[in-house]
Amino acid sequence: MRFDILAPAGFATDPAAVSRAVARLSGLGHSVRVDPTAVSRWQRFSAADDARLAAIERVASDPDADIALMLRGGYGFTRIVDRIDFEAIRRTRKRWLGHSDFTAFQLAALARAGMVTFAGPMASYDFGAEQPSVFTFENCFGVLANREWSVECPLDGPPKLECSGVLWGGNLTMVSHLVGTPFLPDISGGILFLEDVAEHPYRIERMLYQLLHAGVLTRSRAVLLGAFTEYQLNANDGGYDLVSAIAQIRAHVTVPVFTGLPFGHVREKLTLPVGGRCTLESRDGVASLRFFDYAA
């Protein structure tokens, strides 16, 4: 496969990781092209808005690219999402891979063009890690190389559940940010997955309430919560923590809510086809997930 690494959001905070990602992907037998945005910086972004938009168009039109691989997240897609021609990108039949701020691109692509993308590893933190995760690599290439993929993992939630639906979601901040815009897909009967980083539990609870009040949670067959990392509790919390926040939401919804999905700003993560279909079978803390109908 040919990977094109681009940075439509933040700049490379660790330039050495870009080199490691290229070397690692090449060592696995893939060819790699590094877009200029992956090694440039403008303010807190990899490049100015027009240049980052041009990078997306450049990769989309590259006849040799198979995978458009995000360098990292950060912030940036919000400034250009309304200028992206998702229908034209969908017609190129390339696969787009990343997470974090990339969630805005993924949900807009699904809403505007019915386009499947992949929530999974990125160049800097995953392929460019000093000690990469075998679990992450196995699941990423397993999904990309096959028309369906199954994985088993522990999940904390209802003792028994079977359901299926469109798999969608991503970074909680970005999902809630898109509520009320044309870039949030209207999914009924889907399986929603969520994660976040550096958000205090009360902010996580507040964003989940936003999704509840907007009808997003109640339209779901199941909600899968991944990792919520790098937050700091303080003296004002008085025992209130992430477990408390999730318990509060669970008490106000009838939708099954699971925790423990291996996904987020963590070393070991699944690759999840956003807009593909998923079957979930949970028995006594162990869940089987089957991903299908995601091939272009």
C-alpha positions as CSV (number, residue, x, y, z in Angstrom):
1,M,0.0,0.0,0.0
2,R,1.0,3.6,-0.6
3,F,0.6,5.9,2.4
4,D,0.5,9.7,2.0
5,I,1.2,11.4,5.4
6,L,-0.4,14.9,5.7
7,A,-1.1,17.3,8.5
8,P,-4.5,19.1,8.0
9,A,-4.5,20.3,11.6
10,G,-1.6,20.6,14.1
11,F,2.1,20.7,13.3
12,A,4.7,18.0,14.0
13,T,5.6,18.5,17.6
14,D,8.2,15.7,17.3
15,P,9.8,15.9,13.8
16,A,11.8,12.7,14.5
17,A,8.5,10.8,14.8
18,V,7.7,11.6,11.2
19,S,11.0,10.0,10.1
20,R,10.3,7.0,12.4
21,A,6.8,6.6,10.8
22,V,8.3,6.6,7.3
23,A,11.0,4.1,8.2
24,R,8.5,1.8,10.0
25,L,5.9,1.8,7.2
26,S,8.6,1.3,4.6
27,G,10.0,-1.6,6.7
28,L,6.6,-3.2,6.6
29,G,6.8,-3.2,2.8
30,H,4.7,0.0,2.1
31,S,5.6,3.0,0.1
32,V,5.3,6.4,1.8
33,R,5.0,10.0,0.6
34,V,5.3,12.9,3.0
35,D,3.3,15.9,2.2
36,P,4.9,19.3,2.9
37,T,2.4,20.0,5.6
38,A,3.8,17.1,7.7
39,V,7.1,19.0,8.2
40,S,6.0,22.7,8.3
41,R,4.5,25.0,10.9
42,W,2.3,28.1,10.9
43,Q,1.2,29.4,14.3
44,R,-0.3,26.3,16.1
45,F,-1.1,24.7,12.8
46,S,1.0,22.8,10.2
47,A,0.2,25.5,7.7
48,A,-2.3,28.3,6.9
49,D,-5.9,27.3,6.2
50,D,-5.6,27.5,2.4
51,A,-2.4,25.4,2.5
52,R,-3.9,22.7,4.7
53,L,-7.0,22.5,2.4
54,A,-4.7,22.2,-0.6
55,A,-2.9,19.3,1.1
56,I,-6.2,17.4,1.4
57,E,-7.0,18.1,-2.3
58,R,-3.4,17.1,-3.2
59,V,-3.6,13.8,-1.5
60,A,-7.1,13.1,-2.7
61,S,-5.9,13.6,-6.3
62,D,-2.7,11.6,-6.0
63,P,-3.3,8.6,-8.3
64,D,-0.7,6.5,-6.4
65,A,-2.0,7.0,-2.8
66,D,-4.1,4.3,-1.2
67,I,-4.1,5.6,2.4
68,A,-4.3,9.2,3.5
69,L,-2.7,9.1,6.9
70,M,-3.1,12.0,9.4
71,L,0.1,13.1,11.0
72,R,-1.6,14.1,14.3
73,G,-4.7,15.9,15.6
74,G,-4.7,19.1,17.5
75,Y,-7.0,21.7,16.0
76,G,-7.7,22.8,12.4
77,F,-10.4,20.9,10.6
78,T,-13.1,23.2,12.1
79,R,-11.6,26.1,10.1
80,I,-11.8,24.4,6.7
81,V,-14.5,21.7,7.0
82,D,-17.1,23.8,5.1
83,R,-14.7,24.1,2.2
84,I,-13.9,20.4,1.6
85,D,-15.5,18.8,-1.4
86,F,-16.4,15.5,0.3
87,E,-18.3,14.1,-2.7
88,A,-15.2,14.6,-4.9
89,I,-13.0,12.9,-2.2
90,R,-15.4,10.0,-2.0
91,R,-15.1,9.4,-5.7
92,T,-11.3,8.9,-5.4
93,R,-12.0,5.7,-3.3
94,K,-9.0,6.4,-1.1
95,R,-9.0,5.5,2.6
96,W,-8.5,8.2,5.2
97,L,-7.1,7.2,8.6
98,G,-6.6,9.1,11.9
99,H,-8.4,10.2,15.1
100,S,-8.8,13.2,17.5
101,D,-9.5,16.4,15.5
102,F,-9.8,14.2,12.4
103,T,-13.2,13.3,13.8
104,A,-14.6,16.5,12.3
105,F,-13.5,15.4,8.8
106,Q,-14.8,11.8,9.4
107,L,-18.3,12.8,10.5
108,A,-18.6,15.5,7.8
109,A,-17.6,13.0,5.2
110,L,-20.2,10.6,6.4
111,A,-22.9,13.3,6.6
112,R,-22.2,15.0,3.3
113,A,-21.1,12.1,1.1
114,G,-21.9,8.8,2.9
115,M,-18.1,8.2,2.9
116,V,-16.5,5.6,5.1
117,T,-13.3,6.6,6.9
118,F,-11.1,4.9,9.5
119,A,-10.6,6.0,13.1
120,G,-7.3,4.6,14.1
121,P,-3.5,5.2,14.4
122,M,-1.7,8.3,13.1
123,A,1.8,8.9,11.9
124,S,3.3,10.8,14.9
125,Y,1.9,8.9,17.9
126,D,1.5,5.5,16.5
127,F,3.5,4.6,13.5
128,G,6.2,7.0,14.7
129,A,6.2,5.8,18.3
130,E,9.5,4.8,19.7
131,Q,7.9,1.6,21.0
132,P,4.9,0.9,18.7
133,S,2.0,-1.3,19.7
134,V,1.7,-4.7,18.0
135,F,-2.0,-4.7,18.9
136,T,-2.6,-1.4,17.1
137,F,-0.7,-2.5,14.0
138,E,-2.4,-5.9,13.8
139,N,-5.9,-4.4,14.0
140,C,-5.1,-1.5,11.6
141,F,-3.7,-3.7,8.9
142,G,-6.3,-6.3,9.6
143,V,-9.1,-3.9,8.9
144,L,-7.4,-2.3,5.9
145,A,-6.5,-5.6,4.3
146,N,-9.8,-7.4,4.7
147,R,-13.5,-6.8,3.8
148,E,-14.5,-7.6,7.4
149,W,-12.7,-7.8,10.7
150,S,-13.5,-9.2,14.1
151,V,-12.0,-8.5,17.5
152,E,-12.8,-9.6,21.1
153,C,-12.2,-7.3,24.0
154,P,-13.4,-6.8,27.6
155,L,-16.2,-4.2,28.0
156,D,-17.9,-3.2,31.2
157,G,-21.7,-2.8,30.7
158,P,-24.9,-4.8,30.5
159,P,-24.2,-8.6,31.0
160,K,-25.8,-9.6,27.8
161,L,-26.5,-7.7,24.6
162,E,-26.6,-8.3,20.8
163,C,-27.1,-5.5,18.4
164,S,-25.8,-4.2,15.1
165,G,-25.8,-0.8,13.3
166,V,-23.7,1.8,11.6
167,L,-20.5,2.4,13.6
168,W,-19.8,6.1,14.1
169,G,-18.4,8.6,16.5
170,G,-14.9,9.6,17.6
171,N,-13.5,12.3,19.8
172,L,-16.3,13.5,22.1
173,T,-15.4,17.1,21.9
174,M,-15.6,17.1,18.2
175,V,-18.9,15.1,18.1
176,S,-20.6,17.5,20.5
177,H,-19.0,20.4,18.6
178,L,-20.8,19.4,15.4
179,V,-24.3,19.1,17.0
180,G,-26.7,21.5,15.1
181,T,-24.4,21.7,12.1
182,P,-24.8,20.0,8.7
183,F,-21.6,18.1,9.4
184,L,-23.0,15.7,12.1
185,P,-24.5,12.6,10.4
186,D,-28.1,11.7,11.4
187,I,-27.6,8.1,12.5
188,S,-30.5,6.2,14.0
189,G,-30.0,2.8,15.4
190,G,-26.2,3.1,15.1
191,I,-23.4,2.1,17.5
192,L,-21.7,5.3,18.8
193,F,-18.1,5.2,20.1
194,L,-16.5,8.1,22.0
195,E,-13.2,9.1,23.5
196,D,-11.3,12.2,24.6
197,V,-8.1,13.6,26.1
198,A,-7.4,16.3,28.7
199,E,-11.1,16.9,29.5
200,H,-12.1,16.9,33.2
201,P,-14.9,14.4,34.0
202,Y,-17.5,17.2,34.5
203,R,-16.8,18.4,31.0
204,I,-17.1,14.9,29.7
205,E,-20.5,14.6,31.5
206,R,-21.6,18.0,30.1
207,M,-20.8,17.0,26.6
208,L,-22.6,13.6,27.0
209,Y,-25.6,15.6,28.3
210,Q,-25.4,17.7,25.2
211,L,-25.6,14.5,23.1
212,L,-28.4,13.3,25.3
213,H,-30.5,16.5,25.0
214,A,-29.9,16.6,21.2
215,G,-31.3,13.1,20.9
216,V,-28.0,11.6,19.7
217,L,-27.6,9.1,22.6
218,T,-31.2,8.0,22.6
219,R,-31.1,7.2,18.8
220,S,-28.2,4.8,19.4
221,R,-28.4,1.0,19.9
222,A,-25.3,1.1,22.1
223,V,-22.7,3.6,23.2
224,L,-19.1,2.4,23.5
225,L,-16.8,4.6,25.6
226,G,-13.1,4.4,25.0
227,A,-10.3,6.0,26.8
228,F,-10.6,9.4,28.6
229,T,-7.1,10.3,29.5
230,E,-4.8,13.1,30.8
231,Y,-7.2,14.9,33.0
232,Q,-6.5,16.2,36.5
233,L,-9.0,16.0,39.4
234,N,-8.9,18.8,42.0
235,A,-10.0,19.6,45.5
236,N,-13.4,21.0,44.3
237,D,-14.4,17.5,43.0
238,G,-15.1,16.1,46.5
239,G,-15.0,12.5,45.2
240,Y,-16.6,13.2,41.9
241,D,-14.7,11.5,39.1
242,L,-15.1,9.9,35.7
243,V,-16.9,6.9,37.2
244,S,-19.4,9.3,38.8
245,A,-19.9,11.1,35.5
246,I,-20.6,7.9,33.5
247,A,-22.9,6.6,36.3
248,Q,-24.8,9.9,36.0
249,I,-25.3,9.5,32.3
250,R,-26.2,5.8,32.6
251,A,-28.9,6.7,35.1
252,H,-30.6,9.0,32.5
253,V,-30.5,6.8,29.4
254,T,-32.0,3.4,28.5
255,V,-29.4,2.9,25.8
256,P,-26.7,0.4,26.8
257,V,-23.5,2.2,27.8
258,F,-20.2,0.2,27.8
259,T,-16.8,1.4,29.0
260,G,-13.3,0.0,28.2
261,L,-13.3,0.2,24.4
262,P,-9.6,0.1,23.4
263,F,-9.6,3.3,21.5
264,G,-8.6,6.9,22.0
265,H,-5.4,8.8,22.8
266,V,-3.7,5.6,24.0
267,R,-1.0,3.4,22.8
268,E,-3.2,0.3,22.1
269,K,-6.2,1.1,19.9
270,L,-8.5,-0.5,17.5
271,T,-9.1,0.7,13.9
272,L,-12.8,1.5,13.6
273,P,-14.5,2.0,10.2
274,V,-16.7,5.1,10.7
275,G,-19.7,4.7,8.5
276,G,-19.2,0.9,8.2
277,R,-21.4,-1.6,10.0
278,C,-20.7,-3.3,13.3
279,T,-22.2,-6.2,15.1
280,L,-21.8,-6.2,18.9
281,E,-22.3,-9.3,21.0
282,S,-21.5,-8.9,24.7
283,R,-21.6,-11.7,27.3
284,D,-20.5,-11.2,30.9
285,G,-17.9,-8.5,30.3
286,V,-16.5,-9.8,27.1
287,A,-17.6,-8.3,23.8
288,S,-17.2,-9.5,20.2
289,L,-17.1,-6.8,17.6
290,R,-17.4,-7.5,13.8
291,F,-16.8,-4.8,11.4
292,F,-18.1,-5.1,7.8
293,D,-19.6,-3.2,4.8
294,Y,-16.7,-0.7,4.9
295,A,-14.8,-1.5,1.7
296,A,-14.9,1.1,-1.0
